[in-house]
């Protein structure tokens, strides 16, 4: 038993440093930019590494060779992809146009195996709630959807109106679940008296009534109460099931 545990420890150490070495050789890559091939390749390498580290009933050399082959091939494909645009396209595929000038391209949607509901979900995540607002939407090789709004639906920038730039600000949270965030209050050069006066303007007399309060980037005071008497009357579902 002791010998088996020692063998497992040694194999795990070898696996760890093998993965560490080759991960440095492979280089950095944004997790969000992984293609399906990268994802499957990573799972396969992880599976081989786990077997190398824990399967004491098999020879470690066999799994180590397989792990090394996969990692070396990954590095070689990366190098080839840098030198050959064609092979890079073969490996990573290329973007697919899903929507153009407000019209869904059904053939491309079917080719990419994406439903209209999934496409609309991606559009809503980018604050676009109607296909008519889209000039072009592309399915990227990493599975994300890039959207270019039509010119009439693009927000006006200060530079378009020749307005002087304003410093960007973040929302400053002042109250969360009835508790004051003192540090943020001081950062905005406000005190508790000012905060309570703002709450009174919104008909709130106690911190316990406040779910969330903040100063928005436009310096407007925002507050949300636990009991805000807002009914959920917007039904966006066409599903008639039990839940």
N, C-alpha and C positions, 0 to 999 in steps of 0.2 A: 504493500500500500504506500509506504514511504517512498519507495523507488518510483512508483507510478506518479506520485505527486511531484517529485523532483523532475521527472521527465516532462511533465506538463508545464512546470514553471520555465524550464529551459526552452521548450518549444514556443511558449508564449513570448518570452523575451526575444527570441530570434524573429518571430513574426512581427513583434512590435517595431523593432529597429529596421526590419525589411520594409515595412509599410512607411515608416518615417523617412527612410532614405529615398524611396521611389516617389513619395509624395512631394519631396523637395525637388526631385528631378522633373516631375510632371509640371510643376509650377502652379501659380495661383490661377484660380478661375472662380468667377462669381457663381455662387450656388444657384441664384435665380436664372443664370444663363445656361444651365445644364440641359443638353438635348436628351431625347429619349435614349439614344445610344449611350451617352455618358452615364445616364441613370442606371441602365441595365448593366453596363460594364462595371460600374461601381458596386452594384449588388453582387455581381459574380466574383469580383475580387474580394469583397468582404466575406463571401461564403467560403472561398478557398482559404482565406486567411484564418477563418474560424476553425475550419477542419484541420489546418496545419497546427494550430495552437492546442486543440483539445482532443483530437482523435489519436490517442496513443496506440491504438490497435493497428494503425497503418504506418508505413514508413514516412518519416518527415520529409525526406529528400524528394519524393515524388510530388508532394503538395507544394514544396518550396519551388521546384522547377516550374510547375504549372502557374504558380503565383508570379514568378519572375517573367515567364513568357507573356502573361496577360499584361503586366505592367510595362514591359519593354515594347510590346505591340502598341500599347496606348501612347507611349512617347513617340514611337515611329510614325503613327498616324497623325499625331499633332504636328510633327515636323513636315510630313508630306502635305498636310493641309495648308501649311504656311507657304509652301512652294507651288502648289497646284490648286488653282481655284476650282477646277473640275472635280478633283478628288475630294476637296473640301465640301462641295455640294453633294457628292455621293454620300459622304459620311454624315453630314449634318442636315441634309435636305435644304430647302429654300422656302422663303415666305409664300403663303397662299393668300390670294385676295378673296376675302369673304363678303365684302360689301363695297359697292362702288357707286358714287353719286346717289346715295340714298336707296339703292336697289340691292337686295340680297342675291348673291350668286349661288343658286341652289346646287348646281353641279359641284362647285368647289366646297360647299358645306358638306355635301355627301362624301366627297373625296376625303375631306379632313375628318369625317365622322363627328361633326359638330351639329347639334340641334339648334333650332332657332331660339329656343329658351336659353341655351348656354351662351349663344351669341349676345342676346339681350342682357344677360347677367354681366357679361364682360363690358358691354357698353355702359350699363348703369354704374359699374364700379369706377368708370371714368367720367361720371356726372353727365352722361348722355342718355336721354330717356326716349329718343325717337330715332329710327334709322335715317329719317330724312335729314338729320343734322350732320350726317357723316359723308365726307368726300371719299374716303377710302379706309377700310379696316383690313389689317393684315394679320394672319396667324403666323407668328414667328416660329423658327425651328425649336425654340425652347418651350413652346406651348403657350406663350403669352400672346395677347391680342393688342396690337398697336393701332391707334385710331388717329386719323387726321380729320378734324371737324371742317365742315364747309365754311368758306370765308365769312358768310353772313351770320354764322353761329359762333365764330371765334370771339372770345372776349376782347374788348378794347384795351390796349395797353396805354400806360401814361405817355410813352414815347410817341404813340400815334396821334395824341392830342397836343404834343409839344408841352406837356406839363412837367414841372421839375420833379425829380425823383424824391420819394419819401422813404425814410428808413423803415425796413421791414420789422414787424413785431410779431411775437407769438402770443397766443392766448395765455393769460396768467390766471391760473386757478386759485381762488381765494377760499372757497369752502367746498369740502367733499364730505357727504354724509354727516352734516351738522358740525363738522370740526373745521376751525379756522387754520389755514396754512400761514403761520406767522411770517415765515421767511419770504413768501411771495408778496404778502401785504407790505412788508418793509421795502421789498425791491421796487414796488410801484409807488413808494413814498406815501402810503396811506396808513391810517390807523383804524383801530376797532370802532371808534366813534363814527368815522366816515362810513365804514362798512355797514354798521347798524342803521345809519340814516338812509343808505341806499336800499336796505331791506325794507324799511318802513315805507319808502316810496312805492314798493311793490306789495304793500299790505301784509308784510311779514314782521312779526314781533319777537320771534324766538328762533335761535339757530337750529333748534331741533326740527323746525319745519322745512329746512333747506336741504335738498338733495345735492345740489351743485350750484356754485356761483363762481363767476369769473369776469375778468376784464378782457374784452375781445380786442383783436388787433386794431380796430378802429376806435378804441377807448370807450366803447359802449359797455355798460354794465349788464351782464346776463345772469339770470337766476332761474333755477328750476326747483319747484317744491316737490316734496314726497306726495302730497295730495294736491294735484293740479287740476283735477276734475276734467281731464281730457279723455274722451271716449274713443276707442279704436273702431272708427266707422269707415275706414278705408280698406275694402276687401280687394286684394290684388290676386287672389287665388281662384282658379277654375277647377280645383280639385274637390270632389264631393265625397271623399272617403271619410272614415270614422275619426281621423285625426289629422 
